[in-house]
Amino acid sequence: MKTSGVEFRGLRRVFGRTVALDGLDLAIEPGEFMALLGPSGCGKTTALRCVAGFEHPDAGAVLIDGKDITRLPANRRDAGMVFQSYSLFPNLNARDNVAFGLRVRKVPAARRHARAAELLELVGLPEHGGRYPHELSGGQQQRVALARALALEPRVLLLDEPLSALDAKVRVTLREEIRRLQLDLGITTIFVTHDQEEALSIADRVAVLRDGRLEQVGPPAEVYDRPATPFVAEFVGTMNHIPGRLSTGSGTSGVSEGSGTSATSGTSGAEVTVLGRPMPVDGPVPGSPEVDVLVRPEAVIVTPEPDGRALVVASSFRGSSARLRVRLGDAPDDLEILADVPGHDAVRLAPGTQVTVTLVQRPVLVSPRSTPAVHPASPDPAATPPTSPDSTASPAVPSTSQDPAATPPAPSPEAAPTLTATPATSSDGAGTAGTTAEATGAAVRRDGR
């Protein structure tokens, strides 16, 4: 199968007063699986529709294989698209839905049927060709839609949140199948999603969008572990915010507000004192010494200890893992953070258990101190209901109005020192309201001050 790279050059699209895309620049390599990730209204679906030819940008260009296709009609772009809503023809069976684009191209019947059978085999539905859409499950319908998009051997495959309408288990299975197919065919693929786990698990690179602009693009591990902006840090995964103090000297860092962790050199050459001990800083360093240290829940190590001064105050069991909310110290206004532990540890780390808390020994990211010093961190994706599709994009085009020929591991704790948590107090003694619910992924004071 032929494959081509895709490039967005200064793409801008405006709907009334809403700027859906604001100068988007992004290059996708031939054969690459690129995930466009962002909240509703960030412009990700609009960008996809500009490639498909269903939207025309107000400025900028879309290139496929180095050729400007911005003004080409959809049926001349050599791109196949899979819609969130499947868009199958209800009056055609699965085989004829897959072959419809070939029929429009006047491909002989024998070749059409052979190609449809081949693709149904490819997507795992060899025995379902005679069934109509209402006789298929949601996952099966989406497989048929995928086969239809591949029937004309497009150079680019466009997937517009294809899994969002499916139940959780089917979503995981189908995303793995999509990735397997993409690797087997080597086709350039652009996958739009608001699901962080989905994007991180299958893409070669992830492009995070916000308000029509590109915040960061890179391999999944880089986007997760080294977010380029505060927005990316908050949106991709869950983040604890813990107050700390910078020291750019090579010696011991200054006095901290609390207890807890480890150190050695980071890429910036700076150190931050967080929870009582120095940590190396990775990435840019703010001008002010008072900072928030950004720590993922899986980088927090919790150990049962009868004499420990930290306390497990809540636990959310998730099967293979459990998420704990841990209060650092024993005063009512002490800091609370989130920690992820193996599911089999949930019983011995039940609410009310006294524990010690350490952080994984590795460089940390810092951001300017927010107001208040301790504030809600990013929402917990596992506890947050899925958001709606990209609200800035035009409505999905009904199946009958389109030419189907054209649109068919956690860190190792080995090196972390063990340290008993002690009370944390704000450097300025002030506080503001904040939520302590586990679902918010908050690092907050218990009384919300």
N, C-alpha and C positions, 0 to 999 in steps of 0.2 A: 504494500500500500504506500502510495506517495504521501509525503508529509512535508509541512512547511512551517517556518517560523511566523510569528505574529508580532506586530509592533504597534503600539499606541504612541502617537506623537502629538503632544499638546492638546489632547482631546478635551473638548468642552461641549457640554450639552445643558441647555437651560429649559425648564418647563415653567413658563410664567415667571414668578419671582423665585422659584426654586432652582438652585444650581446643582444639577445632578452630578456633573463631571466638571472639574475645575483645573484644566491643564494637565490631564493624566499622561504621564510618560512611563511606558513599560515595554520591555522587550522580552518575548517568550521564544525560547530556542526550539528548533525543529525536534519533534519527538518528545518534548518536555510536557510534564503534567503540572500545570500551574493552577493553584487554588486562589481565587479572589475571595478574601475573607473580610467581613465587616458587619456592623449592625445594620438594621433596617434603615434605608434612606441614604446609605453611604455611596451609592452609585454603581455597585458591582454588577447588578443586572442590566443597567443601562449600558455599561461598557460591553457586556456580552452581546446585547442586541445591536450595538453599533458594528460589531464584527459580523453578525448574521445578516445585517442589512435591514432590520426592522426599525432601527432608529438611525437618523442621519445627524452627525454632530454639527454644532453651530460653528465650530472652529477646530482645527487640527486634522489629523489624518489617521486612517487605519491601513496598515500594510500587511499583506500576506506574501511570504516569499520575496520580500523586497518590492512588491508591486502595490501601488496605491489603489485600493479597492473602495475608497470612501464613497464614491458616487455610483458604483456598480449596483445593479439590481440584485436582490437576494439570490435569485436562481443562477447567477453567474459567479458566485463567490467560492464555490467548491468547499462549503462548510456544512456539516450536519449538526442539527440541534435537537436536544432532548429537553422537553419542557417539564416543569414541575407537575403539571396536571396531565401528563401522558399524551393528551391530544390524539388519541387513536380514533379511527373512524368506527362508530358503533355498528354500522351496517356491513362491515368487512371482517372476515375472520383474521386470525393472527397472521397466517401466511400471506393473505392479500394485503394486509396493512404493511407488512415488511416490503412487499414487492410493488407497492403503489407507485413509488417514485420511479422505479424501473419501467412501469407501464406508461407513465407520463413521458418518459424518454423513448417510448416505442421499442423497448427491448423485446425480442421474440419471447413468446410465452414459455417455451421450454427453458430458456436461459433464466427468465424471471423466477420460475418455480424452483429451479436448481439453486439459484442464489439465495432465495428465501429459506429453503431447507437448510442450506449451509449455515446461514446466520442464526436460525433458530437452534441449530445444533451448538453453535458457538456460545449462545447465551443460556444454554441449558434447558431449552424447551423443544426438543426434537419431536415430542409426541403431542404438542399442543397447537399445531398449525391449523387445525380445523375448528378451533374454539373461537368464540366471539369475545370481545372485551368484557361483557358482563359475566362471562363464564370463567374469567381469570381473576386471580387475587391481585392486589395492588402491586406486589413485587413482580408478579408475572407480567402485568401490563407494562411496567417500566422496562422490563427486559425486552418486550416486543418493541417498545418505542426506541430503545437503544439499537436493536437490530435494524429497525427502519432507518435510523440516522446513518448507519454504517453501510447500507445497501449500495449506495452510489460511490463508495470508496472515497469519501471526502478527505481533503488534506488536513482539515482542522475539525475537531469534535468539540462542540459547545454543550455544556451541561448546566442547566439553570436550576439549581437546588433540586436535583432529581430524586433525592431520598427523603425530603422533608415530610412528605405525606405518609410515610411508611412507619410501621411500629419499630421499636428499638432493635429487636433482634434481627429483623429482616434488613434494616438499614445497615447494620454491621456486615451482614453476609453479602449484600449487594454491592456495598462500596469495595469490598475485597475483590469481588468479581469484576467490577469496573476497572480496578487497578490492574488485575491480571490481564484483562483484554487489552488495555492500553499498552502494557508492556509487550504483549504478544504481537500486537499490530504495529507498535512504534508510532502511533498517531499523535500529533500535537493536540493536547487537550486543555481546555480552559473550564474549570469547575467552580461554579459560584456556590457559596455556602455561608451561612451565619454560624455554623457549628464549628467551634474551635477544634474539638477532638477529631472531627471528620477531616478537616483541612490538614491537620498535623499528621494524621495517620496515613494518608495516601499520596500526598503531593510531593513532587520533587522540590518545588519552592512554593512559598506562601507569600502573597501580596496582601497586606493589610490596608484597607481603605477607610477613610473617614472624611465625611463631608465632601466627597468627590475628589479627594486628594490621596496620593500614595503616602502612607506613613512609614512603611518599611517593606522591603522584599528580601527574601533570603530562604535558605533551607529551614525546614521546620524546627530543628534543634536550635538554630541561631535565633530565630524569631522568639522562641519560648525562653531560652536561657539568657539572651542578650537583647532585650527589647530596645529599640532605638529611641523611643519616645515614651513619656508617661502613659499616653493613651494605649499604646501597644502592651505595655506592662500590665495595665488594668484589664484590657479586653481579652487578651490571650491567657487563659488560665486564671488562677486565684493568687492574690498577692497580699502578704502581711506587710504592714507599714510599721516599722519600729523606730522610735527616735534614737538618733545617734549623734556623735560629734566628730567632725573631721580633724585629722592631724596630718599635715603634709611632710612633717619631719621624718627622719629615718629611725628616731628613737621611739620610746614608749608613748602611746597616745594619751590624751587627756582623760580626766575623770568622766565617767559615763553615768547614765541614768538607769541603772538596773543591773541585770546579771545575765550572763550567759554564753560565751562562745570561744572562738579560735582565730588563727591568723597565719599569714606569710605574705609575700609580695604579690600585688596585683598589677594590671597593665598600666594604671595611672600613676603608680609610685606613691599614692596616698594611702592612708589608713583611716578607718573609722572605728571609733569605740562604740560598740553596741552591746547592750546587756552585760556590760562590765569588762569586756575584753576587746582587744584590737582585731580588726578584720581588714584584709587588703581590699582595695576598691578597684573594681573593673569598670572601665568606661569613664565618661566625663565627670568632672568634679565641680559642684556648684561653688559660687563665690563665698557664700556664707558657711561658717563651720557647723551650724545647726542644720541637720539633714534628716530625711527619712531614709532608713535602710530597707530595701525591698527584698523580702525573703519568701520563697515559695513554701507552702505547707509541707511538701515532701523533704525540704531541707531542715525541718525542725525534728529533732530526735527527742522522744519522750521515754523515760525509763522509770518504772515503779520504784519508789524508794520511801520507806516508812518515815524517814526524817526529811524528806524533800519538802521544800517550801512552796513549790508550785502545785496546783490543784487542777485535776480534770473536772470541768464544770458541765460539759455536754459531749455527747458522742453520737455520731451518725454512721450506722453500719451500712456498708455498701457491697458486701459480699467479699471480694478479694481484698478490700481495704476498708478502713474506717477513718472518718474525719473527726478529730477531737478539737474542742475549744478548751484552751488551757489558760488558767489565771496564774500569772507569774508573781507569786508572793501571797501574803495572807491578809492584806489590808483591803477594805471595801473598794478602794479606787485603783487597784492594781491593774496593770496591763493584761489584756487577754489576746492570745494569738491562736491561729489554726495550725494543726499538725496532722499529717497523714501517716497512718501506721498500717502494717499488714492486718488483714481482717482477723487472723487468728489471735492477734493481740488485744482485740476489742474487750474481751472478758476481763483480762487482768488490768485493763486501763479504763474501767468503767467510771462514770461520773462519781466524784467523791474520793477518787484515788489520789494519794499524795505522790508526786513525781519530781524528778529532776529534769531539766530541759537543757539541751545543748543544740548548737547549730552545726551543720555539716561544714567542715573546714574547706572553704573555697572562696574565691573573690566574690564580692557582693556588689550590687548596683545601688546607687544612692540617687535621691532626687532632692530638690530644695524642700526645706521643712514647710509643710503645709500648715494651715490654721484650721483646727487645733493641731497640737503637736502629735496627737494620736487620733487617727480618723478612720472611718470605714475603708477597708481595702476593696479590691475588685470583687464583684459578685461571684458566688460559687456557681460555675456552669452546671454542675450536677443538680443543683437545687433551683435553678432558674428555668421557667418554662421557655420553650423555643419561641423566638421572635418571629414576626411575620416576614414575608418576603420583602425585598427591597421596595420601599414605598415610593421611591422616586421614579421607578421605571414605569413605562406604559404598561397597561394590562396585557397579559399573555394573549397572543393572537389565537383565535379559535382555529381548530384543526381544519375546518372546511374552508377557511379563507387563505390558507397558505399553500404554496406549492410543495408537497412533501418531497419532491425531488430535490428541493433546495433546503428544506427544513425538516427533515424527518425527525527508657528505664530509670527508675529512681536513683538519686545519688547514693554512693556508699558511705555509711557513717563511720567507717573504720578509723579515720584519722581524727574524728571529732573528740575533743576533751569532754569529760563529764563535769558538770558544774551545777550546783544547786542554785535555783532561781531565788532572787531577793527582790524586794519591792521596787517598782519603778515609779519615779515621780517626774512630773513635767518640769522642765528647766524654768518655765515662767510661772508655774503654779496655776495656770489658767486652764480652762477646758471648755468644750462646747458639746452640744448634744450629738449623740451618735448611736446607731443601732448596734445591739449585741447579738442579734439573731445569727445562728450558725450559717443560715443560707446566704447571708450577706458577705461572708468571708471577711468579717471585721476584725481588726486589731484595735480594740477600744477599751476605755475604762469602764469598769462594771457599772458604775452609777451614772454613766453617760455624761459626766460633767466635762 
